[in-house]
Amino acid sequence: MQRTKAFTLIELLVVVAIIALLVGILVPSLNKARGQAKRAACAAHLRQVGVALVAYMQDSGDRMPYVSFMPSVGPAPLTTDEPIHLADALKRQISSQEKVLRCPEDRPRATERPAPNTGLSYFESERSSYEYRVRLAGLTPEEFHQVVKPPWQPASDQTTPASTIWVARDYENFHGKAGQDGARRYLYIDGHVSDFEN
């Protein structure tokens, strides 16, 4: 008579505990890697928006586009009858690639946005996940270097470095809590994307 070998209950519990421990170690690492990939995709989209803005300026006498702050609510700060979406202003430059205006982490937030946008992502309501800095609308690079001056910069200085002037950013802290590194991505005039720098 041959005796078959089998796992004892203790051996089986040890194997299950080891698997659970490995899963507990790997899942946070995978979530962190997924979050970094989404931040990288958002940065790539913002860089493409920057390229589109440069192309727009080349076509418009070196002036930045006029865009409404939150088109779903109204045309402000513009005095036009209809709001102007960033997607419309850059339509020629991005053509059929409107997906570059969508951040992968821009998801509907049912309790955080007031009517008429309750339950909508920013991309769904504004056709862009990225807030355009309307203060720069219609200005040339020479003019917005004068308009956007940090409080610590002496009045006698003629220019503000392009690397410190942001032109578009995530509407909200899509990538983490406020204050965390990488929580909100910014596109600067010189084309680089990073956290807030001025």
C-alpha positions in Angstrom: 0.0 0.0 0.0 1.4 3.4 -1.1 1.0 6.5 1.0 0.3 9.8 -0.9 2.1 13.0 0.2 -0.2 16.0 0.9 0.2 19.4 2.4 -0.7 19.7 6.1 -3.0 22.5 7.1 -0.1 24.5 8.6 2.0 24.3 5.4 -1.0 25.4 3.4 -1.6 28.4 5.8 2.1 29.4 5.5 1.9 29.4 1.7 -1.2 31.5 1.8 0.4 33.9 4.2 3.5 34.3 2.0 1.3 35.0 -1.1 -0.7 37.5 0.9 2.5 39.2 2.0 3.9 39.4 -1.5 0.6 40.8 -2.8 0.7 43.4 0.0 4.2 44.5 -1.0 3.5 44.5 -4.8 0.1 46.3 -5.0 1.3 49.7 -3.6 4.3 49.6 -5.9 2.1 48.9 -8.9 -0.3 51.7 -7.8 2.6 54.1 -7.5 4.0 53.1 -10.9 0.5 53.5 -12.4 0.2 57.0 -10.9 3.7 58.0 -12.3 2.7 56.8 -15.7 -0.5 58.9 -15.6 1.5 62.0 -14.5 4.0 61.3 -17.4 1.1 61.1 -19.9 -0.4 64.3 -18.5 3.0 66.1 -18.9 3.3 64.8 -22.5 -0.2 66.2 -23.3 0.7 69.5 -21.7 3.9 69.7 -23.8 1.8 69.1 -26.9 -0.5 71.9 -25.9 2.6 74.1 -25.6 3.6 73.2 -29.1 0.1 74.0 -30.3 0.3 77.4 -28.5 3.6 78.2 -30.2 2.1 77.3 -33.6 -1.0 79.4 -32.8 1.3 82.4 -32.0 3.2 82.0 -35.2 -0.1 82.2 -37.1 -1.5 85.2 -35.1 1.1 87.8 -35.1 2.8 86.4 -32.0 -0.3 86.9 -29.8 -1.7 84.4 -27.3 -5.3 83.1 -27.9 -8.4 84.5 -26.3 -10.1 81.8 -24.3 -12.8 81.8 -21.6 -11.8 80.7 -18.1 -14.6 78.2 -17.7 -16.6 78.0 -20.9 -19.4 75.8 -19.4 -20.3 78.6 -17.1 -19.9 81.6 -19.4 -17.5 83.6 -21.6 -15.7 85.5 -18.8 -13.3 87.2 -18.8 -14.1 87.8 -22.4 -16.9 90.1 -23.4 -18.1 87.9 -26.3 -21.7 86.5 -26.5 -20.4 82.9 -26.6 -17.6 81.4 -24.6 -14.4 80.3 -26.4 -13.0 76.9 -25.5 -9.3 76.2 -25.6 -10.1 73.3 -28.0 -11.7 75.8 -30.4 -8.8 78.3 -30.2 -6.3 75.6 -31.0 -8.4 73.6 -33.4 -6.1 74.2 -36.4 -3.0 73.4 -34.4 -4.3 70.2 -32.8 -6.7 69.2 -35.6 -8.2 65.8 -34.7 -6.0 65.3 -31.7 -8.3 66.8 -29.0 -7.3 63.9 -26.7 -4.1 65.9 -25.9 -6.4 68.2 -23.9 -7.4 65.4 -21.6 -5.5 64.5 -18.5 -5.7 60.7 -17.7 -6.6 61.5 -14.1 -9.4 64.0 -14.9 -12.4 62.0 -13.7 -15.9 63.0 -12.7 -16.1 64.2 -9.1 -19.8 64.0 -8.2 -19.6 65.9 -4.9 -16.9 68.5 -5.7 -18.2 70.5 -8.7 -21.2 72.8 -8.5 -24.0 72.8 -11.0 -24.1 72.8 -14.0 -21.0 70.6 -13.9 -21.9 68.2 -11.0 -20.8 64.7 -11.9 -18.7 65.8 -14.9 -15.0 65.7 -15.5 -13.4 69.0 -16.7 -12.8 67.5 -20.1 -16.5 66.7 -20.4 -17.6 70.2 -19.4 -14.8 72.4 -20.7 -13.4 70.2 -23.5 -10.1 70.5 -21.8 -8.6 69.2 -18.5 -6.2 72.1 -18.6 -6.9 75.6 -17.4 -5.6 78.3 -19.7 -4.1 81.4 -18.0 -6.5 83.9 -19.4 -4.4 86.7 -18.0 -2.1 86.2 -21.0 -4.9 86.3 -23.6 -4.0 88.5 -26.6 -0.5 89.4 -25.3 2.8 89.0 -27.1 5.8 87.5 -25.3 7.2 91.0 -24.7 3.9 92.1 -23.1 3.3 89.1 -20.8 6.9 89.4 -19.5 5.7 92.8 -18.2 2.3 91.7 -17.0 3.4 88.6 -15.1 6.0 89.8 -12.5 6.6 88.0 -9.3 6.2 90.3 -6.2 9.9 89.8 -5.4 11.1 91.0 -8.8 12.3 94.7 -8.8 10.2 97.0 -11.0 13.3 98.0 -12.9 13.8 94.5 -14.3 12.4 94.4 -17.8 11.7 90.7 -18.3 10.4 87.7 -16.2 12.1 84.5 -17.3 9.9 82.4 -19.5 10.7 79.4 -17.4 8.7 80.9 -14.5 5.6 82.0 -16.4 2.9 79.2 -16.5 0.4 79.3 -19.4 -1.7 76.2 -18.7 -2.2 73.8 -15.8 -4.5 71.0 -14.5 -7.8 72.5 -13.5 -7.4 70.7 -10.1 -4.9 68.6 -8.2 -5.6 65.6 -10.3 -2.4 63.7 -9.3 -2.5 63.9 -5.5 -3.3 66.0 -2.5 -2.5 69.7 -2.6 1.1 70.3 -1.6 2.3 66.9 -2.8 5.0 66.8 -5.5 3.4 66.4 -8.9 -0.2 66.8 -7.6 -0.9 69.5 -10.3 1.1 69.8 -13.5 2.0 73.2 -15.1 3.0 74.1 -18.6 5.4 77.0 -18.8 6.0 79.5 -21.6 9.4 77.9 -22.4 7.7 74.6 -23.0 8.7 72.6 -19.9 6.2 70.9 -17.6 6.6 70.6 -13.9 5.2 71.6 -10.6 4.5 75.3 -9.7 7.7 77.3 -9.8 6.8 81.0 -9.3 
